[in-house]
Amino acid sequence: MATTVFNSFIANLLEGNCDESIAEAKKLQESGVSVEEIVIDGIEAAMTLLDAKCTVEQFNLLEIMLAGRAVTGVMRHLYPEGSVPKDSKGTVLVAALEGDVHDLGKNILKIVLTAKGYFVIDCGKDCTIQKIVDVAAKEFPMAVGISGLITSIIPLVKRVRGTLQDKGIDQVKVMAGGAALKQSLAEQLNVDYVADTVFDGAGYLDRIRNSAGGQRQ
């Protein structure tokens, strides 16, 4: 579909105009545009443009938060009452570990992954490793995403992968990110991948989704 149809919608998303974005989504639906097209050609296109601006020089956390709020509003409109897109790319569990009460990064990751078609299970902030294991054993996600804004949780991050494996959950990838974690290598944190940005993390999930297991990076 011609991208010009989505220009106003994408602009409102990027500007963080929640009400206007929802109104645009409704107009698109009324004109016959499918939910899948709105997500792929509208929301994902907006996320790609935001990703392009997500550099050291241009990174603007407030801009990402506002755009994320607009995306969340549209997604709730498209998939009311927490319903999951029937063609979801896969299930991802996200959490901020015990001792970390900051959930900004986790929430942004959840928004971006949801916009990209993943079903995200949010274990919340100050989350114990046991809770992650319990939820993973029940839902068997393709990956666990850990967000960290404080360095004191690093010892806990190192335990996640091994604890999952001890419980026989050894096919689930563990991805880390956030200000406190992205300075470390995957091997140092004992995880499969360290994401530099939420978009980088989403890209990693896209790559492993169609691979036979994926290699630690």
Secondary structure, 3 states (H helix, E strand, C coil): CCHHHHHHHHHHHHCCCHHHHHHHHHHHHHCCCCHHHHHHHHHHHHHHHHHHHCCCCCCCHHHHHHHHHHHHHHHHHHCHHHCCCCCCCCEEEEECECCCCCCHHHHHHHHHHHHCCCEEEECCCCECHHHHHHHHHHHCCCEEEEECCCHHHHHHHHHHHHHHHHCCCCCCEEEEECCCCCCCCHHHHCCCEEECCHHHHHHHHHHHHCCCCCCCC
